[in-house]
Amino acid sequence: MWLYLATLVGLYYLLHWYRERQVVSNLDKYVFITGCDSGFGNLLARQLDLRGLRVLAACLTEKGAEQLRDQTSDRLETVILDVTKTESISAATEWVKERVGDRGLWGLVNNAGISIPLAPSEWLTKQDFMKILDVNLLGLIEVTLSLLPLVRKARGRVVNISSIMGRVSLLGGSYCISKYGVEAFSDSLRRELSYFGVKVAVIEPGFFNTGVTNSEKISRAIQEAWDQASPEVKEIYGEKFLASVKKSVKKLKSTCCNNLYLVTNCVEHALTACHPRTRFSSGWDAKLLYLPMSYMPTLLVDAMIYWMSQRPIKAL
Ligand SMILES: NC(=O)c1ccc[n+]([C@@H]2O[C@H](COP(=O)([O-])OP(=O)(O)OC[C@H]3O[C@@H](n4cnc5c(N)ncnc54)[C@H](OP(=O)(O)O)[C@@H]3O)[C@@H](O)[C@H]2O)c1
């Protein structure tokens, strides 16, 4: 009985492994990636270029675009794109249309993102919340809506870079809110687009050493949020709380993973496999800590965070 069961489980995993290894036959396809100046987007653009795909890399700055072109083949082309600006998205869409023609766009990778302002929510203003939502959520939605007709034409793929913080809300401000939004948008989009042969995948990285986890930038943002907080908020949190938050941010670099391929390989799979997964958690912290946490009872997660976090000076 146990032998039959073990054989069945073994066969299931073998079949699963075999299905996942099937790659689409022709990789001479166009892929558009946002936020290619640095981090995952930059590495992914170079990786897919080496793989032979036709990469259309959107950068926020001309300097980033120039550096990327210097490191890649003539196949890769760049365009300047600010995902918070409708005119910039329209211009980039026209640029993509001219290149892909009747073939359509095989891949859209929504990668551009920011993580600051980051601080306890009470230290922030509505405008602070809007800054992140504008890039990470509304920018991603507008780029998707604008390029979707081209993706549908190719029966292609949309790959959204979310975060494991889109499953467990551990940070104040709107970073987690934006990533929860990306998860919800991706789920509804995947169901709607399944009727047209378009696949939608979500990547949920843990913590990696890139621009969004830059401890100096985060520390500065926390200080700025503190400076603008009301006297009442400052009194209940206390300078000691601020100092200990900044101290733990300083340690971020040593706890973040340096192997960005753990993320870009998942995106490559989502774009090139015949049967891609719909969700990928990248990084051991995501797989072993945050993903299991996301399935735990809220009471337990709240208690863990309560005991592990710094306490405001006037905490009860
Ligand atoms: N690193 C992590 O631990 C981690 C974990 C989970 C999810 N993520 C997500 O991964 C994605 C990529 O981030 P990353 O970690 O690779 O950090 P990154 O190196 O800072 O990359 C983000 C990219 O987005 C660009 N960008 C910022 N604002 C933009 C805008 N308005 N329009 C267009 N592009 C813009 C940045 O350009 P500049 O460099 O010129 O500012 C940069 O190239 C983000 O969505 C992030 O939330 C990261």
The ligand as a Tripos MOL2 file, in Angstrom:
@<TRIPOS>MOLECULE
LIG
   48    52     1     0     0
SMALL
NO_CHARGES

@<TRIPOS>ATOM
      1 N1         15.2700   43.8680   -3.8690 N.am      1 LIG1
      2 C1         14.3560   43.2580   -3.1740 C.2       1 LIG1
      3 O1         14.6160   42.7690   -2.0690 O.2       1 LIG1
      4 C2         12.9780   43.1030   -3.7220 C.ar      1 LIG1
      5 C3         12.1230   42.1970   -3.0970 C.ar      1 LIG1
      6 C4         10.8540   42.0190   -3.5840 C.ar      1 LIG1
      7 C5         10.4340   42.7180   -4.7020 C.ar      1 LIG1
      8 N2         11.2760   43.6020   -5.2810 N.ar      1 LIG1
      9 C6         10.7670   44.3130   -6.4610 C.3       1 LIG1
     10 O2         11.6260   44.1290   -7.5520 O.3       1 LIG1
     11 C7         11.4360   45.1640   -8.4910 C.3       1 LIG1
     12 C8         12.7710   45.6630   -8.9850 C.3       1 LIG1
     13 O3         13.4550   46.2940   -7.9200 O.3       1 LIG1
     14 P1         14.9880   46.0220   -7.5890 P.3       1 LIG1
     15 O4         14.9970   45.2570   -6.3450 O.co2     1 LIG1
     16 O5         15.6870   45.4770   -8.7650 O.co2     1 LIG1
     17 O6         15.4920   47.5110   -7.2120 O.3       1 LIG1
     18 P2         16.1510   48.6290   -8.1310 P.3       1 LIG1
     19 O7         17.5320   48.2410   -8.4480 O.co2     1 LIG1
     20 O8         15.9590   49.9300   -7.4240 O.co2     1 LIG1
     21 O9         15.2930   48.5780   -9.4550 O.3       1 LIG1
     22 C9         14.1030   49.2940   -9.6140 C.3       1 LIG1
     23 C10        14.1270   49.9290  -10.9760 C.3       1 LIG1
     24 O10        12.9220   50.6710  -11.1870 O.3       1 LIG1
     25 C11        13.2830   51.9500  -11.7200 C.3       1 LIG1
     26 N3         12.2610   52.9440  -11.4260 N.ar      1 LIG1
     27 C12        12.0370   53.6290  -10.2800 C.ar      1 LIG1
     28 N4         11.0230   54.4890  -10.4420 N.ar      1 LIG1
     29 C13        10.5900   54.3490  -11.7250 C.ar      1 LIG1
     30 C14         9.5990   54.9760  -12.5090 C.ar      1 LIG1
     31 N5          8.8220   55.9460  -12.0120 N.pl3     1 LIG1
     32 N6          9.4340   54.5920  -13.7970 N.ar      1 LIG1
     33 C15        10.2210   53.6310  -14.3260 C.ar      1 LIG1
     34 N7         11.2020   53.0170  -13.6580 N.ar      1 LIG1
     35 C16        11.3840   53.3710  -12.3610 C.ar      1 LIG1
     36 C17        14.5990   52.2810  -11.0500 C.3       1 LIG1
     37 O11        15.3140   53.2670  -11.7710 O.3       1 LIG1
     38 P3         16.5250   54.0590  -11.0430 P.3       1 LIG1
     39 O12        17.5430   53.0190  -10.7050 O.co2     1 LIG1
     40 O13        16.9820   55.0240  -12.0640 O.co2     1 LIG1
     41 O14        15.9010   54.6830   -9.8340 O.co2     1 LIG1
     42 C18        15.2820   50.9300  -11.1020 C.3       1 LIG1
     43 O15        15.9020   50.7020  -12.3230 O.3       1 LIG1
     44 C19        10.5960   46.2320   -7.7690 C.3       1 LIG1
     45 O16         9.2690   46.1370   -8.2100 O.3       1 LIG1
     46 C20        10.6990   45.8330   -6.3170 C.3       1 LIG1
     47 O17         9.6010   46.2460   -5.5540 O.3       1 LIG1
     48 C21        12.5300   43.8170   -4.8370 C.ar      1 LIG1
@<TRIPOS>BOND
     1     1     2 1
     2     2     3 2
     3     2     4 1
     4     4     5 ar
     5     4    48 ar
     6     5     6 ar
     7     6     7 ar
     8     7     8 ar
     9     8     9 1
    10     8    48 ar
    11     9    10 1
    12     9    46 1
    13    10    11 1
    14    11    12 1
    15    11    44 1
    16    12    13 1
    17    13    14 1
    18    14    15 2
    19    14    16 1
    20    14    17 1
    21    17    18 1
    22    18    19 2
    23    18    20 1
    24    18    21 1
    25    21    22 1
    26    22    23 1
    27    23    24 1
    28    23    42 1
    29    24    25 1
    30    25    26 1
    31    25    36 1
    32    26    27 ar
    33    26    35 ar
    34    27    28 ar
    35    28    29 ar
    36    29    30 ar
    37    29    35 ar
    38    30    31 1
    39    30    32 ar
    40    32    33 ar
    41    33    34 ar
    42    34    35 ar
    43    36    37 1
    44    36    42 1
    45    37    38 1
    46    38    39 2
    47    38    40 1
    48    38    41 1
    49    42    43 1
    50    44    45 1
    51    44    46 1
    52    46    47 1
@<TRIPOS>SUBSTRUCTURE
     1 LIG1         1 GROUP 0 **** ****
